[in-house]
Amino acid sequence: MFRYHFPSGARPCKPLLAGAVLLASIPAAAQTSPHGVLPPVTVDAPTQQRATTRPPQRAAARTARASRVRNPAPVAPVASDQGQGRRGALAVLSAQQALAEINQTPGGVALVPAEAYRNSTVANTIKDILDYVPGVFAQPKWGDDTRLSIRGSGLSRNFHLRGVQLYMDGIPMNTADGYGDFQEIDPTAYKYVEVYKGGNALQFGANSLGGAINFVMPTGRDPFPNGVSADIGAFGFKRLQANAGGANGPWDGFVTASTQASDGFRNHSSGSSTRVSGNVGYQFSPDAETRFYFNANEVRQRIPGTVTKASALSDPEAAAPANVINDQQRNIDTVRLANKTTIRFEDTKVEFGVFGVDRHLMHPIFQWLDYSYKDYGGFAKVTDDRYIGGFRNRLVAGVNVLNGSIDNQQFANIGGQKGALLSSSIDRSKNTSLYIEDSFYFLPNVAAIGGTQFLYATRNRQDRFLSDGNQSGATEFRLWSPKAGLLWNIDPTWQAYANISRSAEVPSFGESSSGAGGTPVIPFTSIRPQIATTYEIGTRMKRPDYAWEITAYRANIRDELQCIFGNAVGTCNVTNADRTIHQGIEAGAGAAIFRGIFNNGPAPDKIWLNLAYTLNDFRFDNDPNYRNNILPGAPRHYLRAELLYKSPTGFYFGPNIEWVPQSYFVDNANTLKTEPYALVGLKAGFDNGGPVSAYIEGRNLANKAYISSASIINQATATSPLFEPGNGRAVYAGMKYRW
């Protein structure tokens, strides 16, 4: 994944295009950076640098120790985003420090700085953040909701999110029983986003097929902590956003807020949201800091629903009639509070904290769902990076506790109003995970990596609505997930890696929710955890004027959580498939293919080619019902590409394309497909790294009718209402001022 800040004065480079195999993850910061040069990247990061106020005798002792080590791997310089003479926050890494940290992972990872998308797109959904990360398939459904899959995770989950762990500054966002919501994500609020695919999220304590995504906020110690922005666009979209921050001695603080509203492209898809996030930190010393986090969201969103394939392509603005009649919505109120304390010793960093979340879901759909969530927990993590007998060794170990309860009530939905109570329960979840990962550099530039995670989880349902029988029950899981790998730093800008990892996913309560029309229910106590063993190999390089990565993986999965009961209402219950295979290629490249077109000075103008390509091959493995059918829900090929002219003055413009060249199945029986599509876009703007930036962006300029997302069932017919149309032609514009 290639997202950068760009220094000036790079060396000239002849036109270059990586081989066709290395289609790739766009260096998206090249879109918005004033210079358009890729810096060298740290691939062997030492422990985080101490502040300049470190006592000189401690610094000298550390230097003396370092001079005795044998041939440490070279480290390429990276620029600081903390500002000249500014002491950074201890608990929150800068983008450059985070990039150095994430590059110590022997597998598919990505870091997306806000500059890659925030100033050059409308940045309205998680798709805008992750669009150029290979291996990620993110497609909007309606409003802020998105169907997200990484390496085929959660393909059958057509509501909420499963298979990917979401974090905000390292603090869990998912509920205690495992599901996540995208409505709580504010793309305007973060300074960078980290993506750990699959087992590469072990050092986060995450353990799922899709891995983990961590959204990181700025602090008051970052440059440009104050700002205001405004965006407007198609379908009545409008948004105002503002942030403020600063530091005073040991104190610093940052707060950001946004409010937006949209009429929506489809009928019955209007929505609005207000989000506030922030943090306050106090540094006891250069090596000790505590930081308090807060986050609040109010989301009101109507749901247009799924329609037939014919309706989606011939009348894409139409809503499902039942959604209109029952005024289907998803409304969420959330308050999240957390504290994280960081203490740094000579070679060791210790982090620990606590968090609590109060979430209320008001969700009239086939029934009127009224869920109140109370989640709480704590975490502790130790990172030790030192030389032992002349060999570098990096150890990460920790524990996570995530517990919670759901006050679950479901009523009849009478025209969008609550009717009679139909079910009620208290659902309690407890999760404790312990993890350890060690990277031992047996050669100065080659590390052997091993680790494991142990998860103890319980699920307990207390049924309070007994007129239809007692659905109470409890389950308990004890799961080990080992990992082993190699990381080879070929030079300071080029790496190769390989790993084998296991992941284990415990089912959530939502997987056994009752459906409409008397859909049979498999009790949650009968659902087994999903276990996957993933093999991965790849390489990545980042150099001035070009960068690329390519990763190949194969996951052998046992008991994959699959949607069953082929009704056509968009809800599903889940059972375990026998054996399935997820394999694919994640490839990315970015290059300055031309330079000096109109300006051949020391900072010439350039034309950047940016590509992100994903190959998906997901299938059943000799299943008794579906034999070797293709798993539905994701395209075999997905390509995102952009050609961008970038002037050293900060002006940029260029076309882009999103291409799904083949249709994909939407049912396990492989009887019904979507349609292929290609969407053409264009954007232009100004961003020279200073206080003012502006953009205008056109999407789907040909007004192509296409299917953006689909629900998954066992066996579909031509009239199954499973499809959600994508947006039509749209134009957005925005401006930001910061200081």
C-alpha positions in Angstrom: 0.0 0.0 0.0 1.6 3.3 -1.0 0.5 6.5 0.7 3.1 9.2 1.2 4.2 12.7 2.0 6.5 14.0 -0.7 9.8 15.9 -0.2 11.1 18.2 -3.0 14.3 17.8 -4.9 14.0 14.2 -6.0 16.3 12.8 -8.7 15.0 12.7 -12.3 13.7 9.3 -13.3 13.0 8.0 -16.8 9.4 6.9 -17.7 8.6 3.7 -15.9 5.7 1.2 -15.7 5.9 -1.9 -13.6 5.2 -5.2 -15.3 1.5 -6.0 -15.9 1.6 -8.6 -13.1 2.4 -5.9 -10.6 -0.8 -4.0 -10.9 -1.2 -2.1 -7.8 -2.0 0.0 -4.8 -2.0 3.6 -5.8 0.5 6.0 -4.1 -2.5 8.2 -3.4 -0.6 10.9 -1.6 0.9 11.6 -5.0 -2.6 12.9 -5.9 -2.5 15.6 -3.3 1.1 16.2 -2.5 2.6 19.4 -4.0 5.8 17.6 -5.0 4.8 14.1 -6.2 8.0 12.3 -5.1 8.1 9.0 -3.2 10.5 9.0 -0.2 12.6 6.1 0.8 10.8 4.0 3.4 12.1 2.6 6.7 12.0 -1.2 6.6 13.9 -1.9 9.8 12.6 0.5 12.4 14.4 0.9 15.7 12.4 1.8 18.8 10.7 5.1 18.7 13.0 8.1 19.1 13.2 9.7 22.5 12.2 13.4 22.8 15.1 15.9 22.7 14.7 16.5 26.4 16.0 13.1 27.3 18.8 13.3 29.9 22.1 13.3 28.0 23.7 10.5 30.1 20.9 8.1 29.2 21.2 9.0 25.5 24.9 8.6 25.6 24.6 5.2 27.2 22.2 4.1 24.6 24.5 5.3 21.8 27.4 3.4 23.3 25.3 0.2 23.5 24.2 0.6 19.9 27.8 1.0 18.7 28.6 -2.5 19.9 25.9 -4.3 17.9 26.9 -6.1 14.9 25.9 -4.7 11.5 22.4 -3.4 12.1 20.2 -3.3 9.0 20.4 0.1 7.2 17.5 2.5 7.8 16.3 4.9 5.2 15.4 8.4 6.4 11.8 9.5 6.6 10.5 12.9 7.1 8.7 13.9 10.3 5.1 15.1 10.3 5.4 16.4 13.9 6.5 19.9 12.7 9.8 21.7 13.2 10.9 21.5 16.9 7.6 20.0 17.9 7.6 17.2 20.5 5.2 14.5 19.4 2.7 12.5 21.4 4.1 9.4 23.0 1.0 7.2 22.6 0.2 8.2 19.0 2.9 7.6 16.4 3.4 10.0 13.5 2.5 8.7 10.0 6.2 8.1 9.3 6.8 6.3 12.6 3.6 4.2 12.0 4.9 3.3 8.5 8.2 2.1 9.9 6.3 0.1 12.5 3.9 -1.5 10.1 6.7 -2.5 7.7 8.0 -4.9 10.3 5.1 -7.1 9.5 5.9 -10.2 7.3 2.7 -10.0 5.3 0.0 -7.8 3.7 -0.3 -4.5 5.4 -1.1 -0.9 4.4 -1.0 2.6 5.8 -3.2 5.3 4.4 -2.5 8.8 5.5 -5.3 11.3 5.4 -3.5 13.3 2.8 -4.1 10.4 0.4 -7.9 11.0 0.3 -9.1 13.8 2.6 -8.2 16.8 0.5 -8.9 15.4 -3.0 -12.2 13.4 -2.6 -15.5 13.9 -0.8 -14.2 11.3 1.8 -17.7 10.2 2.8 -17.4 6.5 3.3 -14.8 3.9 4.2 -14.5 3.1 0.5 -13.0 6.5 0.0 -10.3 5.6 2.5 -9.6 2.0 1.3 -10.3 2.2 -2.4 -6.6 1.7 -3.4 -5.7 -1.0 -0.9 -5.3 -4.3 -2.8 -7.2 -7.2 -1.3 -10.0 -4.9 0.1 -13.4 -4.9 -1.5 -15.5 -2.1 -0.2 -18.8 -1.2 -1.9 -21.3 1.3 -0.6 -24.9 0.2 0.0 -26.7 3.3 1.2 -25.7 6.3 3.2 -22.5 5.6 5.1 -23.1 1.8 5.1 -20.6 -0.3 3.2 -20.2 -3.9 2.4 -16.5 -4.6 3.3 -14.6 -7.8 2.7 -10.8 -8.4 3.1 -9.6 -11.6 1.5 -13.2 -12.8 1.3 -14.0 -12.2 5.0 -17.7 -12.1 5.9 -18.9 -12.7 2.3 -22.2 -14.1 3.5 -22.8 -11.4 6.1 -25.2 -9.0 4.3 -25.8 -6.8 7.4 -23.4 -5.0 9.7 -19.8 -6.3 9.5 -18.0 -9.5 10.5 -14.6 -10.9 9.9 -12.7 -7.6 10.3 -11.8 -6.1 13.6 -12.2 -2.3 13.8 -10.1 -0.2 16.2 -9.9 3.6 17.0 -6.5 4.5 18.2 -6.0 0.8 19.1 -9.2 0.6 21.1 -11.9 -1.9 19.9 -14.9 -0.5 18.0 -16.6 -3.9 17.4 -19.2 -5.0 19.9 -18.3 -7.7 22.4 -20.0 -10.4 20.3 -18.0 -9.5 17.2 -20.0 -7.3 14.8 -19.1 -3.8 13.6 -20.8 -0.8 12.2 -19.5 1.7 9.6 -21.7 4.6 10.7 -19.4 5.3 13.6 -16.5 6.0 11.2 -15.8 9.6 10.3 -13.3 9.7 7.4 -12.6 13.4 8.2 -11.4 12.6 11.7 -8.2 10.6 11.2 -4.6 11.4 10.4 -3.9 7.9 9.0 -5.5 4.4 8.8 -3.7 1.2 9.3 -4.8 -2.0 7.5 -3.5 -5.4 8.7 -4.8 -8.3 6.5 -5.5 -11.6 8.0 -3.1 -13.1 10.6 -0.9 -10.0 10.2 -3.1 -8.3 12.8 -1.8 -10.7 15.6 0.2 -7.9 17.2 -3.1 -6.0 17.6 -4.5 -9.0 19.4 -7.0 -9.3 16.5 -7.8 -12.8 15.1 -10.0 -12.9 12.1 -9.8 -13.9 8.4 -10.0 -10.3 7.3 -7.6 -8.9 9.9 -7.9 -5.4 11.5 -8.3 -1.8 10.6 -7.1 0.9 13.0 -8.3 4.5 12.6 -5.8 7.0 14.3 -6.8 10.5 15.3 -4.4 13.5 15.4 -3.4 15.0 18.7 -2.8 18.5 19.8 0.9 18.1 19.1 0.4 17.5 15.4 1.1 20.3 12.9 -2.0 22.2 11.6 -4.3 21.1 14.5 -6.9 23.7 13.6 -9.1 23.6 10.5 -12.5 24.0 8.9 -13.9 22.4 5.7 -17.0 22.4 3.7 -18.2 19.9 1.0 -21.3 19.8 -1.2 -22.4 17.6 -4.0 -24.8 15.3 -5.8 -28.1 14.0 -4.2 -28.3 16.8 -1.8 -25.0 16.0 0.0 -23.6 18.7 2.3 -21.1 18.6 5.1 -19.4 21.0 7.5 -16.4 19.9 9.5 -14.1 21.7 12.0 -11.2 20.7 14.2 -9.2 22.5 16.9 -6.2 21.5 19.0 -3.0 22.6 20.5 -0.4 22.0 23.2 0.5 23.8 26.4 3.4 22.4 28.3 2.7 18.8 29.3 -1.0 19.1 28.1 -2.4 18.8 24.6 -5.8 18.4 23.2 -7.6 17.8 19.9 -11.3 17.7 18.9 -13.0 17.3 15.6 -16.7 17.4 14.7 -18.6 17.0 11.5 -22.3 17.2 10.5 -23.7 16.1 7.2 -26.9 15.3 5.4 -27.9 13.8 2.1 -31.1 13.1 0.2 -29.5 9.9 -1.3 -29.4 8.7 -4.8 -32.2 6.2 -4.3 -35.7 6.8 -3.0 -36.0 6.3 0.8 -32.2 6.7 1.3 -32.0 10.1 3.0 -29.8 10.4 6.1 -28.0 12.7 8.4 -25.2 12.3 11.0 -23.3 14.3 13.5 -20.0 12.9 14.9 -17.6 14.3 17.5 -14.2 12.8 18.4 -11.2 14.0 20.4 -8.5 13.3 22.9 -6.6 15.0 25.7 -3.1 14.0 26.7 -0.8 14.7 29.6 3.0 14.0 29.5 4.4 13.2 32.9 7.8 13.1 31.3 9.3 12.5 27.8 8.8 8.8 28.6 5.4 8.7 30.2 2.0 9.9 28.9 -1.7 9.3 29.5 -4.4 10.1 27.0 -8.2 10.3 27.3 -10.3 9.6 24.2 -14.0 10.4 23.6 -16.2 9.7 20.6 -20.0 10.4 20.1 -22.2 9.7 17.1 -25.8 10.4 16.2 -26.8 8.7 12.9 -30.2 8.7 11.3 -30.5 6.8 8.0 -33.3 5.4 5.9 -32.8 2.1 4.1 -33.9 1.7 0.5 -33.4 -2.1 0.5 -32.5 -4.7 -2.0 -34.4 -5.1 -5.3 -34.3 -7.6 -8.2 -31.6 -7.5 -10.7 -33.9 -6.1 -13.4 -35.0 -3.3 -11.2 -31.5 -2.5 -10.1 -30.3 -2.0 -13.7 -33.5 -0.5 -15.2 -34.7 1.7 -12.4 -31.8 2.1 -10.0 -33.3 4.9 -8.0 -36.3 2.8 -6.9 -36.5 1.5 -3.3 -37.9 -1.8 -2.3 -41.7 -1.3 -1.7 -41.6 -3.1 1.7 -38.8 -0.7 2.9 -41.0 2.3 2.1 -44.1 0.8 3.6 -42.4 -0.1 6.9 -40.2 3.0 6.8 -37.1 0.9 7.3 -34.2 2.7 9.0 -30.9 2.3 10.9 -30.4 4.9 13.6 -27.5 4.8 16.0 -26.5 6.8 19.1 -23.1 6.0 20.5 -20.8 7.4 23.3 -17.3 5.9 23.7 -14.8 6.8 26.4 -11.3 5.4 26.8 -7.9 6.0 28.5 -4.6 4.8 27.3 -1.3 5.2 29.2 2.1 4.8 27.6 5.4 4.4 29.5 8.7 4.0 27.7 11.8 2.5 29.2 15.2 2.1 27.6 14.2 -0.6 25.1 10.7 -1.3 26.2 7.3 0.4 25.7 4.4 -0.5 27.9 0.8 0.5 27.0 -2.3 -0.1 29.0 -5.8 1.3 29.2 -9.6 0.8 29.7 -12.6 1.7 27.6 -16.4 1.8 27.8 -19.1 2.1 25.1 -22.8 2.9 25.3 -24.6 2.2 22.0 -28.3 2.3 21.1 -29.5 0.8 17.9 -33.0 1.8 16.7 -33.5 -0.3 13.6 -37.0 -0.8 12.1 -36.6 -3.4 9.3 -38.6 -6.6 8.9 -39.1 -6.2 12.7 -38.5 -3.1 14.9 -35.1 -3.8 16.5 -34.4 -2.0 19.7 -30.9 -3.0 21.0 -28.9 -1.4 23.8 -25.3 -2.3 24.0 -23.0 -1.9 27.0 -19.4 -2.8 26.1 -16.3 -2.4 28.3 -12.8 -3.8 28.7 -9.2 -3.2 29.0 -5.9 -3.9 27.4 -2.2 -4.1 28.1 0.7 -4.4 25.6 4.5 -4.6 25.9 6.9 -3.9 23.0 10.5 -4.7 23.7 13.1 -3.9 20.9 16.7 -4.6 21.9 19.9 -6.4 20.8 20.6 -9.7 22.5 24.1 -11.0 22.0 24.5 -8.7 19.0 21.2 -9.8 17.4 18.2 -7.6 17.2 15.1 -9.0 18.9 11.6 -7.5 18.9 9.0 -8.9 21.2 5.3 -7.9 21.3 3.0 -9.4 23.9 -0.3 -8.3 25.4 -3.8 -9.1 26.7 -7.2 -7.8 25.6 -10.4 -8.0 27.5 -13.7 -7.1 25.8 -17.0 -7.8 27.6 -20.5 -6.6 27.0 -24.2 -7.2 27.0 -27.1 -6.5 24.6 -30.5 -5.7 25.8 -32.2 -7.2 22.8 -35.9 -6.4 22.0 -37.7 -7.0 18.7 -41.1 -5.7 18.0 -43.5 -5.9 15.1 -42.8 -3.2 12.6 -46.1 -1.4 11.8 -45.4 1.2 9.2 -42.2 2.2 10.9 -43.7 2.2 14.4 -43.3 -0.3 17.2 -45.9 -3.0 17.4 -46.2 -6.0 19.7 -43.2 -7.4 21.4 -42.0 -10.5 19.5 -38.7 -11.4 21.3 -36.5 -10.2 24.1 -33.3 -11.4 25.6 -30.1 -10.3 27.4 -27.1 -11.4 25.4 -23.8 -11.4 27.2 -20.4 -11.8 25.7 -17.0 -12.2 27.3 -13.7 -12.3 25.4 -10.1 -12.6 26.8 -7.2 -12.9 24.4 -3.5 -13.2 25.1 -1.0 -12.9 22.4 2.8 -12.9 21.9 4.9 -12.4 18.8 8.7 -12.4 18.5 10.9 -11.2 15.6 14.5 -12.5 15.9 17.0 -11.1 13.4 19.3 -14.1 12.9 20.9 -12.1 10.1 21.2 -8.3 10.2 18.5 -8.0 7.6 16.5 -11.2 8.0 14.0 -11.9 10.9 12.4 -15.2 11.9 9.0 -14.4 13.4 6.8 -16.6 15.6 3.8 -16.0 17.7 0.5 -17.2 18.9 -2.8 -16.1 20.4 -5.1 -17.7 22.9 -8.8 -16.7 22.9 -11.2 -17.6 25.7 -14.7 -16.5 24.8 -18.2 -17.1 26.2 -21.7 -16.3 24.8 -24.7 -16.4 27.1 -28.3 -15.7 26.2 -31.1 -15.2 28.8 -34.4 -15.4 27.0 -37.0 -13.0 28.5 -39.8 -13.8 25.9 -40.9 -17.4 26.7 -44.2 -17.6 24.9 -42.4 -19.1 21.8 -40.2 -21.4 23.9 -37.0 -20.8 25.9 -34.1 -19.8 23.6 -31.6 -19.4 26.5 -28.3 -21.0 26.1 -24.5 -20.6 26.6 -21.4 -21.5 24.7 -17.7 -21.5 25.6 -14.6 -21.4 23.3 -10.9 -21.9 23.8 -8.9 -21.3 20.7 -5.2 -21.2 19.8 -3.9 -19.4 16.7 -0.2 -19.8 16.0 1.8 -17.9 13.4 5.3 -18.2 11.9 7.0 -16.1 9.2 10.2 -14.6 7.7 10.9 -11.0 6.9 13.9 -10.1 4.6 15.0 -6.5 4.3 16.7 -6.8 0.9 17.7 -3.1 1.1 16.3 -0.1 2.9 13.5 0.2 0.4 12.8 -3.4 -0.6 11.3 -6.3 1.4 10.3 -9.9 0.9 8.2 -11.9 3.3 6.3 -15.1 3.9 4.2 -16.4 6.8 1.8 -19.1 7.9 -1.0 -18.2 10.3 -4.2 -19.4 11.8 -7.3 -17.4 12.6 -10.4 -18.3 14.6 -13.7 -16.4 14.6 -16.4 -16.9 17.2 -20.0 -16.5 16.0 -21.9 -13.5 17.1 -25.5 -13.4 18.4 -26.7 -11.8 15.2 -25.9 -14.9 13.3 -28.9 -16.7 14.8 -31.4 -13.8 14.8 -34.9 -14.9 13.7 -35.9 -13.8 10.2 -39.1 -12.8 8.6 -41.8 -15.1 7.4 -41.0 -17.8 9.9 -37.5 -18.4 8.8 -36.0 -21.3 10.7 -33.5 -20.4 13.3 -30.3 -22.4 14.1 -29.5 -21.7 17.7 -26.3 -19.9 18.3 -25.2 -22.7 20.6 -25.0 -25.0 17.5 -22.7 -22.8 15.5 -19.0 -23.7 15.6 -16.1 -21.2 15.3 -14.6 -20.5 11.9 -11.0 -21.7 11.7 -8.6 -20.7 8.8 -5.0 -21.6 8.1 -3.5 -19.0 5.7 -0.2 -19.2 3.7 1.2 -15.9 2.4 4.2 -14.8 0.4 5.0 -11.4 -1.1 7.4 -8.5 -1.7 7.1 -4.7 -1.6 9.4 -1.8 -2.7 9.1 2.0 -2.3 11.6 4.2 -4.1 11.6 7.7 -5.4 9.2 7.9 -8.4 8.0 4.3 -8.2 6.7 1.8 -5.8 5.1 -1.6 -5.9 3.9 -4.6 -3.9 2.5 -8.1 -4.7 1.2 -10.7 -2.3 -0.2 -14.1 -2.9 -2.1 -16.0 -0.3 -4.2 -19.1 0.2 -6.5 -19.7 3.2 -7.9 -23.2 3.9 -11.0 -22.7 6.0 -13.0 -25.1 8.1 -16.5 -24.3 9.3 -16.7 -21.0 7.4 -19.8 -19.0 8.7 -22.2 -19.2 5.8 -25.7 -17.8 5.2 -28.4 -20.4 4.8 -32.1 -20.7 4.2 -32.7 -19.4 0.7 -35.4 -16.9 1.4 -35.2 -13.6 -0.5 -35.7 -11.0 2.2 -32.0 -10.0 2.8 -31.8 -11.5 6.3 -30.1 -14.8 7.0 -29.2 -17.3 9.6 -25.8 -18.8 9.6 -24.5 -22.3 9.7 -21.0 -23.7 9.2 -19.8 -24.7 5.7 -17.7 -27.9 5.7 -14.5 -26.7 4.0 -13.8 -23.7 1.7 -10.8 -22.1 0.1 -10.0 -18.4 -0.2 -7.0 -17.6 -2.3 -5.9 -14.6 -4.4 -3.3 -12.0 -5.4 -3.1 -8.5 -4.1 -1.0 -6.3 -6.3 -0.2 -2.6 -6.5 2.1 -0.2 -8.3 2.6 3.5 -8.7 5.0 5.3 -10.9 5.8 8.8 -12.3 5.7 7.6 -15.9 6.4 11.1 -17.3 8.1 14.2 -15.8 9.1 17.6 -16.9 6.2 18.1 -19.2 5.8 21.8 -18.7 8.3 22.4 -15.9 11.7 20.8 -16.0 13.2 22.5 -12.9 14.4 20.9 -9.7 10.8 20.1 -8.8 9.3 19.1 -12.2 5.7 18.4 -12.9 4.8 14.7 -13.3 2.2 12.3 -14.6 1.5 9.5 -12.1 0.0 6.2 -12.9 -1.5 4.4 -9.9 -3.1 1.0 -9.9 -4.6 -1.4 -7.4 -5.6 -4.9 -8.5 -7.2 -7.8 -6.6 -7.7 -11.4 -7.8 -10.2 -13.3 -5.8 -10.6 -17.1 -6.1 -13.0 -18.2 -3.4 -14.7 -21.6 -3.6 -16.2 -24.5 -1.7 -13.9 -27.5 -1.3 -15.8 -30.7 -2.1 -18.8 -29.6 -0.2 -21.6 -32.2 0.0 -24.2 -29.7 -1.3 -22.2 -27.3 -3.5 -19.3 -29.4 -4.5 -16.6 -27.0 -5.8 -18.9 -24.0 -6.5 -17.6 -20.5 -6.4 -18.3 -18.7 -3.2 -20.7 -15.8 -3.9 -20.3 -12.2 -3.1 -17.1 -10.9 -4.6 -15.8 -10.3 -8.1 -12.9 -12.4 -9.4 -11.1 -9.3 -10.7 -11.2 -5.8 -9.3 -9.2 -3.0 -10.6 -8.8 0.6 -9.5 -6.6 2.9 -11.6 -5.8 6.6 -11.9 -3.7 8.8 -14.2 -2.9 12.0 -12.4 -1.0 15.1 -13.6 0.7 16.9 -10.7 2.2 20.4 -10.9 4.8 21.6 -8.3 2.5 24.5 -7.7 0.0 22.1 -6.1 -2.5 21.9 -9.1 -3.5 18.4 -10.1 -6.1 16.7 -12.4 -6.7 13.4 -14.0 -9.1 10.6 -14.8 -9.7 7.3 -12.9 -11.6 4.1 -13.4 -13.2 1.4 -11.3 -13.5 -1.9 -13.3 -15.2 -5.2 -12.5 -14.7 -7.0 -15.8 -16.6 -10.2 -14.8 -20.0 -10.7 -13.1 -20.0 -12.6 -9.8 -22.5 -15.0 -8.3 -24.9 -14.0 -5.5 -25.9 -17.5 -4.3 -24.1 -20.7 -3.2 -25.9 -22.7 -5.9 -24.2 -20.4 -8.6 -27.5 -19.7 -10.4 -27.6 -15.9 -10.4 -25.0 -13.3 -11.2 -24.4 -9.6 -11.1 -23.3 -7.7 -14.2 -19.8 -6.4 -15.0 -19.2 -2.7 -15.0 -16.7 0.1 -15.6 -17.0 3.5 -13.9 -15.1 6.5 -15.2 -14.3 9.5 -12.9 -12.4 12.7 -13.1 -11.0 15.0 -10.4 -9.0 18.2 -10.2 -7.8 20.4 -7.3 -5.2 22.4 -5.6 -3.1 21.3 -2.6 0.5 22.6 -2.1 0.8 21.4 1.5 -0.2 24.8 2.8 -3.2 26.1 4.6 -5.7 26.0 1.7 -6.8 23.1 -0.4 -9.7 22.6 -2.8 -11.1 19.9 -5.1 -13.8 19.0 -7.5 -14.6 15.4 -8.3 -16.9 13.7 -10.8 -17.9 10.1 -10.3 -19.6 7.6 -12.7 -19.5 10.3 -15.4 -21.2 8.0 -18.0 -24.1 7.5 -15.6 -23.7 3.7 -15.8 -26.4 1.7 -14.1 -24.6 -1.0 -12.1 -24.9 -3.2 -9.0 -22.7 -2.0 -6.2 -23.5 -4.7 -3.6 -25.6 -7.8 -3.2 -27.0 -10.0 -0.5 -26.1 -13.6 -0.4 -28.4 -16.6 -0.1 -28.3 -20.4 -0.8 -30.2 -20.5 -4.1 -31.6 -17.5 -6.0 -34.1 -17.0 -8.8 -34.3 -14.3 -11.5 -36.8 -12.4 -9.3 -34.8 -12.7 -6.0 -34.5 -9.1 -4.5 -30.9 -9.3 -3.6 -29.3 -6.3 -5.4 -28.4 -2.8 -4.4 -27.8 -0.3 -7.2 -24.7 1.9 -7.2 -25.0 5.7 -7.4 -25.5 7.5 -10.7 -23.5 10.4 -12.1 -22.3 12.6 -9.2 -20.2 15.7 -8.8 -18.7 16.8 -5.5 -16.6 19.8 -4.5 -15.0 21.0 -1.3 -12.5 23.3 0.3 -10.4 23.1 3.5 -8.5 25.7 5.4 -6.1 24.7 8.2 -3.7 26.5 10.5 
